[in-house]
Amino acid sequence: MGPGRKANKNPSDNADLGFQAVGPALRTMQLNAEWLSAAKRHIIQSLAEIHHIDVICLQETHVNDDKSDRLTILGFDIISYTLHAKHGRATYVRNDVSDSAHVSSSPCCDVIRVGG
């Protein structure tokens, strides 16, 4: 399955959002996590499910050791991450989205590719 969801056939379904989708949309959630605990990972996963999120970008994860269980979000594949005790970042893509990859990282940002 590709990113996003099919556009609503009924324009009034998107009226409360202030726009009308004309095709599949990539839905991204960005969050300053301020520590990535198990409880926060569960809340993030729940929000992502409710809002049909394709990509999750987290900052301030505060994870400084490479333990995969500290970065796991159910239903998502981690594409890139930067470990740091006071900062840290992690980028995830929904696990049923095909063709996603890490492109590059710098001290300030990560670039991923989703689809073509």
Helices and strands as residue ranges (DSSP letters): G 11-17, E 28-32, H 38-50, E 55-59, G 68-70, E 76-82, E 89-94, E 100-105, E 110-114
